[in-house]
């Protein structure tokens, strides 16, 4: 079996946008039956919130849509992936 495709979602603090994108994508990947083929992660470019849980308001909004918000905040430097296949940036520009 080929190694999974690795997707990384990045924003400033990794507390709202990127963990939401990661968990929404994980939800969609699982629905499509592709969990063994695609791995998602998220990270922030700053270290403001390392180790914290995703924002509670974002978690509540996701839960209302049937999406579980998991994971802890990480910085890009602490990213758990070796080689990233796709990187998605989230920001105002």
C-alpha positions, 0 to 999 in steps of 0.5 A, spaced: 500 500 500 502 506 498 504 511 503 498 516 505 497 523 502 499 528 507 495 535 508 497 540 512 493 546 514 496 552 517 494 559 520 497 564 525 495 561 531 492 554 529 486 555 534 480 556 529 481 556 522 487 551 521 484 546 526 477 547 523 480 545 516 483 539 519 477 536 522 472 538 517 477 535 512 478 529 516 470 528 517 470 528 509 475 523 508 472 518 513 465 519 509 469 518 503 472 511 506 479 514 504 482 515 511 488 510 510 490 514 504 489 521 506 492 524 513 491 531 515 494 535 520 494 543 522 499 548 525 500 555 526 506 560 524 506 562 531 507 559 538 501 563 542 497 557 543 501 551 543 498 545 547 491 548 547 485 545 545 481 548 539 477 555 540 471 553 544 466 557 539 469 553 533 468 547 536 461 548 538 460 550 531 463 544 528 459 539 533 453 542 531 454 540 524 456 533 526 464 534 526 468 532 532 474 537 533 480 533 536 487 535 536 492 540 540 495 546 537 501 545 534 506 550 531 509 549 524 516 547 527 513 541 531 509 539 525 508 531 526 509 530 518 515 528 514 514 530 507 507 534 506 504 533 499 499 539 500 499 545 504 493 550 505 494 557 508 489 560 512 489 568 512 486 575 511 491 575 504 
